[in-house]
Amino acid sequence: MHTKKELSEKLLQAKIVPLKSLGQNFLVNKEICEKIINKAKSLKPDFIYEIGPGLGALTSGFLDEQSKLVLVELDKGLVEYWQKQNLNIIHADALKLNWSELLKQHSSDNTLLVSNLPYSIAASLVIELSELSPTFKFMVLMFQKEVALRILAKVRDEDYGFLTVVANTFWRIEKLIDAGPQDFYPVPHVGSRVLCFTKQDTSIDKSKFINFVKLSFSQRRKYLIKNLSQQFDLSMLEKTFSNLGINPKSRAQDIDLLVFERLFKNLSI
Ligand code: SAM
């Protein structure tokens, strides 16, 4: 990890100007870096992927396990920086990468993803990796605080929605640590939070379930039954709601995770 001063010198040397469009806010808080690295290592993964190594705030903690480490970076200058150090780096957009092809290559499914995520891709990436099969066993990810709050929201909270239901159906999620704007260089406008994800085994058809949840939240103000009637027969919906004891005047944000799963299973015969 670098101090702010070391980091700005290194950026200058490598001729890298931090780009807002790539969410390039580099971590400069040693304690937070160590907490993320220690958590990731405590999970004893056989393979470690890092999205967006930047100048190595987190990467430096895994250099003793280089043979297990794969970096994914979109910035060409940073890719060249890591190539010079003989690290295994893929020059790609993490949202467009064929993750399942990559993960299928490994002899073990004990895989971990670690990242101080660029803000713009975080929520989409969680959805994409939730749908994936095989996917990571563990993820230790830094999010913009607002996104982390949406992920950890409780039923009926304003933040409870599509992202909450999908993430918590496929992962067990816990908070690791918060970071403030001053823990980054350049200083962002928002706070951040690190969350740890552990894959939950499920027999659910992932992509069908994700589409179902998306449809359920398609118009938050409308009753859930109305949203679902765009794709399901209304009388079948009324019967299923009644069988499961769901109030037909419920909105999607009133439905907890288990009821979502039960409703999905009952409707997808
Ligand atoms: N890990 C470093 C740290 O903590 O200081 C940098 C984190 S910075 C918030 C985000 C990193 O992700 C940058 O290195 C940026 O170039 C990279 N990045 C941005 N968009 C990306 C994308 N779509 N795919 C892969 N990497 C991306």
Residues whose N, C-alpha, C, O or C-beta is under 5 A from the ligand:
A	BS01	SAM	L22 G23 Q24 N25 F26 L27 I51 G52 P53 G54 L55 A57 L58 V72 E73 L74 D75 A92 D93 A94 L95 N116 L117 P118 I121
